[in-house]
Amino acid sequence: MSCYERFCLAPFINFACATKPILYQRRKVVPLCEGRVLEVGMGSALNLPYYDPARVEFVWGLEPSAAMRDKARKNLTQSPVEVRLIDLPGEEIPLEDNSVDTVLLTYTLCTIPDWHGALRQMRRVLKPGGRLIFSEHGRAPDAGVRRWQERVNPLWKKLAGGCNLNRPIPALIEEGGFAVAQLDSMYLPSTPRLLGYNYWGVAQIG
Protein backbone atom coordinates (compact mmCIF):
# COMPACT_ATOMS: atom_id res chain seq x y z
CA MET A 1 0.00 0.00 0.00
CA SER A 2 1.54 3.32 -1.07
CA CYS A 3 1.50 6.45 1.09
CA TYR A 4 -0.60 8.17 -1.59
CA GLU A 5 -3.21 5.42 -1.50
CA ARG A 6 -3.37 5.32 2.29
CA PHE A 7 -3.24 9.01 3.19
CA CYS A 8 -4.66 10.74 0.10
CA LEU A 9 -6.65 8.48 -2.22
CA ALA A 10 -8.55 6.39 0.35
CA PRO A 11 -9.68 9.41 2.44
CA PHE A 12 -10.71 11.27 -0.74
CA ILE A 13 -12.73 8.32 -2.07
CA ASN A 14 -14.33 7.75 1.31
CA PHE A 15 -15.35 11.42 1.51
CA ALA A 16 -16.67 11.54 -2.06
CA CYS A 17 -18.68 8.34 -1.63
CA ALA A 18 -20.27 9.54 1.61
CA THR A 19 -21.77 12.84 0.50
CA LYS A 20 -25.44 13.35 1.30
CA PRO A 21 -26.71 12.80 -2.30
CA ILE A 22 -24.66 9.59 -2.65
CA LEU A 23 -25.85 8.23 0.68
CA TYR A 24 -29.42 8.96 -0.41
CA GLN A 25 -28.87 6.86 -3.53
CA ARG A 26 -27.42 4.03 -1.44
CA ARG A 27 -30.53 4.16 0.72
CA LYS A 28 -32.65 3.62 -2.40
CA VAL A 29 -30.95 0.48 -3.69
CA VAL A 30 -29.28 -1.43 -0.85
CA PRO A 31 -32.56 -2.46 0.87
CA LEU A 32 -33.51 -4.30 -2.35
CA CYS A 33 -30.80 -6.89 -1.69
CA GLU A 34 -31.83 -10.32 -0.46
CA GLY A 35 -30.41 -13.75 0.31
CA ARG A 36 -26.69 -14.24 -0.22
CA VAL A 37 -25.32 -10.92 -1.43
CA LEU A 38 -22.09 -10.21 -3.27
CA GLU A 39 -21.12 -6.55 -2.91
CA VAL A 40 -18.45 -5.77 -5.48
CA GLY A 41 -16.22 -2.88 -4.42
CA MET A 42 -17.32 -2.65 -0.79
CA GLY A 43 -14.92 0.23 -0.15
CA SER A 44 -15.22 1.52 3.41
CA ALA A 45 -18.49 -0.42 3.89
CA LEU A 46 -20.77 2.61 3.60
CA ASN A 47 -23.68 0.42 2.44
CA LEU A 48 -23.88 -1.72 5.56
CA PRO A 49 -26.40 0.41 7.53
CA TYR A 50 -28.91 0.08 4.68
CA TYR A 51 -29.05 -3.72 4.44
CA ASP A 52 -32.25 -5.31 5.72
CA PRO A 53 -31.16 -8.12 8.09
CA ALA A 54 -34.59 -9.73 7.72
CA ARG A 55 -33.96 -10.23 3.99
CA VAL A 56 -30.19 -10.79 3.81
CA GLU A 57 -28.50 -14.04 4.85
CA PHE A 58 -24.96 -12.62 4.65
CA VAL A 59 -22.79 -10.40 2.45
CA TRP A 60 -19.60 -11.28 0.60
CA GLY A 61 -17.71 -7.98 0.53
CA LEU A 62 -15.24 -7.85 -2.36
CA GLU A 63 -12.64 -5.10 -1.91
CA PRO A 64 -9.12 -5.21 -3.38
CA SER A 65 -7.77 -2.07 -1.68
CA ALA A 66 -6.08 -2.63 1.68
CA ALA A 67 -6.47 1.07 2.48
CA MET A 68 -10.25 0.89 1.95
CA ARG A 69 -10.51 -2.33 3.96
CA ASP A 70 -8.76 -0.54 6.82
CA LYS A 71 -11.32 2.26 6.61
CA ALA A 72 -14.12 -0.32 6.63
CA ARG A 73 -13.22 -1.77 10.04
CA LYS A 74 -15.39 0.54 12.13
CA ASN A 75 -18.42 0.05 9.88
CA LEU A 76 -17.90 -3.72 9.89
CA THR A 77 -18.10 -3.84 13.70
CA GLN A 78 -21.49 -2.09 13.54
CA SER A 79 -22.92 -4.10 10.63
CA PRO A 80 -26.50 -5.39 10.97
CA VAL A 81 -25.58 -8.37 8.75
CA GLU A 82 -22.71 -10.85 8.61
CA VAL A 83 -19.93 -9.78 6.23
CA ARG A 84 -17.32 -12.09 4.69
CA LEU A 85 -14.51 -9.99 3.23
CA ILE A 86 -12.74 -11.01 0.01
CA ASP A 87 -9.55 -9.10 -0.79
CA LEU A 88 -9.65 -9.56 -4.56
CA PRO A 89 -10.72 -7.37 -7.50
CA GLY A 90 -14.01 -7.73 -9.34
CA GLU A 91 -12.34 -9.68 -12.14
CA GLU A 92 -11.45 -12.44 -9.64
CA ILE A 93 -14.51 -13.63 -7.76
CA PRO A 94 -13.62 -16.83 -5.86
CA LEU A 95 -17.18 -18.10 -5.55
CA GLU A 96 -18.96 -21.06 -7.10
CA ASP A 97 -21.25 -20.76 -10.09
CA ASN A 98 -24.87 -19.90 -9.22
CA SER A 99 -24.04 -19.21 -5.57
CA VAL A 100 -25.26 -15.60 -5.17
CA ASP A 101 -28.83 -14.30 -4.93
CA THR A 102 -27.99 -10.59 -5.34
CA VAL A 103 -24.99 -8.73 -6.75
CA LEU A 104 -24.67 -5.14 -5.55
CA LEU A 105 -22.69 -2.47 -7.42
CA THR A 106 -22.49 1.03 -5.96
CA TYR A 107 -19.99 3.50 -7.44
CA THR A 108 -17.67 0.68 -8.48
CA LEU A 109 -18.18 0.02 -12.19
CA CYS A 110 -16.59 3.38 -12.98
CA THR A 111 -13.24 2.11 -11.65
CA ILE A 112 -12.89 -1.59 -12.54
CA PRO A 113 -10.21 -1.82 -15.30
CA ASP A 114 -11.61 -4.95 -16.97
CA TRP A 115 -15.27 -4.13 -16.46
CA HIS A 116 -16.34 -6.68 -19.07
CA GLY A 117 -14.48 -9.52 -17.36
CA ALA A 118 -15.82 -8.44 -13.97
CA LEU A 119 -19.42 -8.44 -15.19
CA ARG A 120 -18.91 -11.90 -16.71
CA GLN A 121 -17.76 -13.09 -13.29
CA MET A 122 -20.80 -11.52 -11.62
CA ARG A 123 -23.04 -13.22 -14.17
CA ARG A 124 -21.31 -16.55 -13.51
CA VAL A 125 -21.88 -16.50 -9.74
CA LEU A 126 -25.43 -15.13 -9.87
CA LYS A 127 -28.20 -17.70 -9.53
CA PRO A 128 -30.86 -18.00 -12.23
CA GLY A 129 -33.51 -15.48 -11.27
CA GLY A 130 -31.02 -13.49 -9.18
CA ARG A 131 -30.62 -9.74 -9.55
CA LEU A 132 -27.85 -7.24 -10.15
CA ILE A 133 -28.69 -4.05 -8.25
CA PHE A 134 -26.71 -0.96 -9.11
CA SER A 135 -26.21 2.74 -8.50
CA GLU A 136 -23.38 4.28 -10.52
CA HIS A 137 -22.29 7.64 -11.90
CA GLY A 138 -21.41 7.86 -15.56
CA ARG A 139 -21.84 9.45 -18.98
CA ALA A 140 -24.13 12.46 -18.94
CA PRO A 141 -26.95 12.88 -21.50
CA ASP A 142 -26.07 16.49 -22.34
CA ALA A 143 -23.52 16.97 -25.11
CA GLY A 144 -21.79 19.89 -23.41
CA VAL A 145 -21.32 17.98 -20.17
CA ARG A 146 -20.12 14.90 -22.08
CA ARG A 147 -17.47 16.95 -23.88
CA TRP A 148 -16.09 18.17 -20.56
CA GLN A 149 -16.20 14.64 -19.17
CA GLU A 150 -14.06 13.50 -22.11
CA ARG A 151 -11.60 16.35 -21.62
CA VAL A 152 -11.22 15.94 -17.87
CA ASN A 153 -11.35 12.14 -17.70
CA PRO A 154 -7.66 11.33 -18.40
CA LEU A 155 -6.44 13.53 -15.54
CA TRP A 156 -9.33 12.61 -13.25
CA LYS A 157 -8.64 8.92 -13.79
CA LYS A 158 -5.03 9.34 -12.65
CA LEU A 159 -5.92 11.35 -9.57
CA ALA A 160 -9.01 9.36 -8.50
CA GLY A 161 -7.68 5.81 -8.48
CA GLY A 162 -8.86 4.81 -11.95
CA CYS A 163 -12.36 6.29 -11.71
CA ASN A 164 -13.88 7.15 -15.10
CA LEU A 165 -16.37 10.00 -15.46
CA ASN A 166 -17.83 8.93 -18.79
CA ARG A 167 -18.73 5.25 -18.78
CA PRO A 168 -22.16 4.47 -20.28
CA ILE A 169 -23.30 2.36 -17.35
CA PRO A 170 -26.51 0.72 -18.72
CA ALA A 171 -24.73 -0.21 -21.97
CA LEU A 172 -21.82 -1.78 -20.07
CA ILE A 173 -24.17 -3.83 -17.92
CA GLU A 174 -25.97 -5.14 -21.00
CA GLU A 175 -22.68 -5.88 -22.79
CA GLY A 176 -21.72 -7.90 -19.72
CA GLY A 177 -24.62 -10.29 -20.32
CA PHE A 178 -27.38 -8.69 -18.26
CA ALA A 179 -30.75 -7.26 -19.22
CA VAL A 180 -31.66 -4.03 -17.46
CA ALA A 181 -35.15 -4.51 -16.04
CA GLN A 182 -35.50 -1.21 -14.15
CA LEU A 183 -33.59 2.00 -14.76
CA ASP A 184 -33.71 5.54 -13.41
CA SER A 185 -31.25 8.37 -13.96
CA MET A 186 -30.74 11.99 -12.97
CA TYR A 187 -28.17 14.64 -12.08
CA LEU A 188 -27.64 14.41 -8.33
CA PRO A 189 -28.30 17.66 -6.45
CA SER A 190 -25.38 19.57 -4.93
CA THR A 191 -22.96 17.58 -7.10
CA PRO A 192 -20.80 18.83 -10.02
CA ARG A 193 -22.48 17.81 -13.27
CA LEU A 194 -19.28 16.20 -14.54
CA LEU A 195 -19.48 13.75 -11.63
CA GLY A 196 -23.13 13.77 -10.81
CA TYR A 197 -25.09 11.96 -13.50
CA ASN A 198 -26.38 8.88 -11.70
CA TYR A 199 -27.89 5.66 -13.02
CA TRP A 200 -29.62 3.20 -10.71
CA GLY A 201 -31.76 0.17 -11.16
CA VAL A 202 -32.03 -3.60 -11.40
CA ALA A 203 -30.72 -6.03 -14.01
CA GLN A 204 -31.09 -9.77 -14.52
CA ILE A 205 -29.20 -12.36 -16.52
CA GLY A 206 -29.97 -11.72 -20.18
C-alpha positions as CSV (number, residue, x, y, z in Angstrom):
1,M,0.0,0.0,0.0
2,S,1.5,3.3,-1.1
3,C,1.5,6.4,1.1
4,Y,-0.6,8.2,-1.6
5,E,-3.2,5.4,-1.5
6,R,-3.4,5.3,2.3
7,F,-3.2,9.0,3.2
8,C,-4.7,10.7,0.1
9,L,-6.6,8.5,-2.2
10,A,-8.5,6.4,0.4
11,P,-9.7,9.4,2.4
12,F,-10.7,11.3,-0.7
13,I,-12.7,8.3,-2.1
14,N,-14.3,7.8,1.3
15,F,-15.3,11.4,1.5
16,A,-16.7,11.5,-2.1
17,C,-18.7,8.3,-1.6
18,A,-20.3,9.5,1.6
19,T,-21.8,12.8,0.5
20,K,-25.4,13.3,1.3
21,P,-26.7,12.8,-2.3
22,I,-24.7,9.6,-2.7
23,L,-25.9,8.2,0.7
24,Y,-29.4,9.0,-0.4
25,Q,-28.9,6.9,-3.5
26,R,-27.4,4.0,-1.4
27,R,-30.5,4.2,0.7
28,K,-32.7,3.6,-2.4
29,V,-31.0,0.5,-3.7
30,V,-29.3,-1.4,-0.8
31,P,-32.6,-2.5,0.9
32,L,-33.5,-4.3,-2.3
33,C,-30.8,-6.9,-1.7
34,E,-31.8,-10.3,-0.5
35,G,-30.4,-13.7,0.3
36,R,-26.7,-14.2,-0.2
37,V,-25.3,-10.9,-1.4
38,L,-22.1,-10.2,-3.3
39,E,-21.1,-6.6,-2.9
40,V,-18.5,-5.8,-5.5
41,G,-16.2,-2.9,-4.4
42,M,-17.3,-2.6,-0.8
43,G,-14.9,0.2,-0.1
44,S,-15.2,1.5,3.4
45,A,-18.5,-0.4,3.9
46,L,-20.8,2.6,3.6
47,N,-23.7,0.4,2.4
48,L,-23.9,-1.7,5.6
49,P,-26.4,0.4,7.5
50,Y,-28.9,0.1,4.7
51,Y,-29.1,-3.7,4.4
52,D,-32.3,-5.3,5.7
53,P,-31.2,-8.1,8.1
54,A,-34.6,-9.7,7.7
55,R,-34.0,-10.2,4.0
56,V,-30.2,-10.8,3.8
57,E,-28.5,-14.0,4.8
58,F,-25.0,-12.6,4.7
59,V,-22.8,-10.4,2.5
60,W,-19.6,-11.3,0.6
61,G,-17.7,-8.0,0.5
62,L,-15.2,-7.9,-2.4
63,E,-12.6,-5.1,-1.9
64,P,-9.1,-5.2,-3.4
65,S,-7.8,-2.1,-1.7
66,A,-6.1,-2.6,1.7
67,A,-6.5,1.1,2.5
68,M,-10.2,0.9,1.9
69,R,-10.5,-2.3,4.0
70,D,-8.8,-0.5,6.8
71,K,-11.3,2.3,6.6
72,A,-14.1,-0.3,6.6
73,R,-13.2,-1.8,10.0
74,K,-15.4,0.5,12.1
75,N,-18.4,0.1,9.9
76,L,-17.9,-3.7,9.9
77,T,-18.1,-3.8,13.7
78,Q,-21.5,-2.1,13.5
79,S,-22.9,-4.1,10.6
80,P,-26.5,-5.4,11.0
81,V,-25.6,-8.4,8.7
82,E,-22.7,-10.8,8.6
83,V,-19.9,-9.8,6.2
84,R,-17.3,-12.1,4.7
85,L,-14.5,-10.0,3.2
86,I,-12.7,-11.0,0.0
87,D,-9.6,-9.1,-0.8
88,L,-9.7,-9.6,-4.6
89,P,-10.7,-7.4,-7.5
90,G,-14.0,-7.7,-9.3
91,E,-12.3,-9.7,-12.1
92,E,-11.5,-12.4,-9.6
93,I,-14.5,-13.6,-7.8
94,P,-13.6,-16.8,-5.9
95,L,-17.2,-18.1,-5.6
96,E,-19.0,-21.1,-7.1
97,D,-21.3,-20.8,-10.1
98,N,-24.9,-19.9,-9.2
99,S,-24.0,-19.2,-5.6
100,V,-25.3,-15.6,-5.2
101,D,-28.8,-14.3,-4.9
102,T,-28.0,-10.6,-5.3
103,V,-25.0,-8.7,-6.8
104,L,-24.7,-5.1,-5.5
105,L,-22.7,-2.5,-7.4
106,T,-22.5,1.0,-6.0
107,Y,-20.0,3.5,-7.4
108,T,-17.7,0.7,-8.5
109,L,-18.2,0.0,-12.2
110,C,-16.6,3.4,-13.0
111,T,-13.2,2.1,-11.7
112,I,-12.9,-1.6,-12.5
113,P,-10.2,-1.8,-15.3
114,D,-11.6,-4.9,-17.0
115,W,-15.3,-4.1,-16.5
116,H,-16.3,-6.7,-19.1
117,G,-14.5,-9.5,-17.4
118,A,-15.8,-8.4,-14.0
119,L,-19.4,-8.4,-15.2
120,R,-18.9,-11.9,-16.7
121,Q,-17.8,-13.1,-13.3
122,M,-20.8,-11.5,-11.6
123,R,-23.0,-13.2,-14.2
124,R,-21.3,-16.5,-13.5
125,V,-21.9,-16.5,-9.7
126,L,-25.4,-15.1,-9.9
127,K,-28.2,-17.7,-9.5
128,P,-30.9,-18.0,-12.2
129,G,-33.5,-15.5,-11.3
130,G,-31.0,-13.5,-9.2
131,R,-30.6,-9.7,-9.5
132,L,-27.8,-7.2,-10.1
133,I,-28.7,-4.1,-8.2
134,F,-26.7,-1.0,-9.1
135,S,-26.2,2.7,-8.5
136,E,-23.4,4.3,-10.5
137,H,-22.3,7.6,-11.9
138,G,-21.4,7.9,-15.6
139,R,-21.8,9.5,-19.0
140,A,-24.1,12.5,-18.9
141,P,-26.9,12.9,-21.5
142,D,-26.1,16.5,-22.3
143,A,-23.5,17.0,-25.1
144,G,-21.8,19.9,-23.4
145,V,-21.3,18.0,-20.2
146,R,-20.1,14.9,-22.1
147,R,-17.5,17.0,-23.9
148,W,-16.1,18.2,-20.6
149,Q,-16.2,14.6,-19.2
150,E,-14.1,13.5,-22.1
151,R,-11.6,16.4,-21.6
152,V,-11.2,15.9,-17.9
153,N,-11.3,12.1,-17.7
154,P,-7.7,11.3,-18.4
155,L,-6.4,13.5,-15.5
156,W,-9.3,12.6,-13.2
157,K,-8.6,8.9,-13.8
158,K,-5.0,9.3,-12.7
159,L,-5.9,11.4,-9.6
160,A,-9.0,9.4,-8.5
161,G,-7.7,5.8,-8.5
162,G,-8.9,4.8,-11.9
163,C,-12.4,6.3,-11.7
164,N,-13.9,7.1,-15.1
165,L,-16.4,10.0,-15.5
166,N,-17.8,8.9,-18.8
167,R,-18.7,5.2,-18.8
168,P,-22.2,4.5,-20.3
169,I,-23.3,2.4,-17.3
170,P,-26.5,0.7,-18.7
171,A,-24.7,-0.2,-22.0
172,L,-21.8,-1.8,-20.1
173,I,-24.2,-3.8,-17.9
174,E,-26.0,-5.1,-21.0
175,E,-22.7,-5.9,-22.8
176,G,-21.7,-7.9,-19.7
177,G,-24.6,-10.3,-20.3
178,F,-27.4,-8.7,-18.3
179,A,-30.8,-7.3,-19.2
180,V,-31.7,-4.0,-17.5
181,A,-35.2,-4.5,-16.0
182,Q,-35.5,-1.2,-14.1
183,L,-33.6,2.0,-14.8
184,D,-33.7,5.5,-13.4
185,S,-31.3,8.4,-14.0
186,M,-30.7,12.0,-13.0
187,Y,-28.2,14.6,-12.1
188,L,-27.6,14.4,-8.3
189,P,-28.3,17.7,-6.4
190,S,-25.4,19.6,-4.9
191,T,-23.0,17.6,-7.1
192,P,-20.8,18.8,-10.0
193,R,-22.5,17.8,-13.3
194,L,-19.3,16.2,-14.5
195,L,-19.5,13.8,-11.6
196,G,-23.1,13.8,-10.8
197,Y,-25.1,12.0,-13.5
198,N,-26.4,8.9,-11.7
199,Y,-27.9,5.7,-13.0
200,W,-29.6,3.2,-10.7
201,G,-31.8,0.2,-11.2
202,V,-32.0,-3.6,-11.4
203,A,-30.7,-6.0,-14.0
204,Q,-31.1,-9.8,-14.5
205,I,-29.2,-12.4,-16.5
206,G,-30.0,-11.7,-20.2
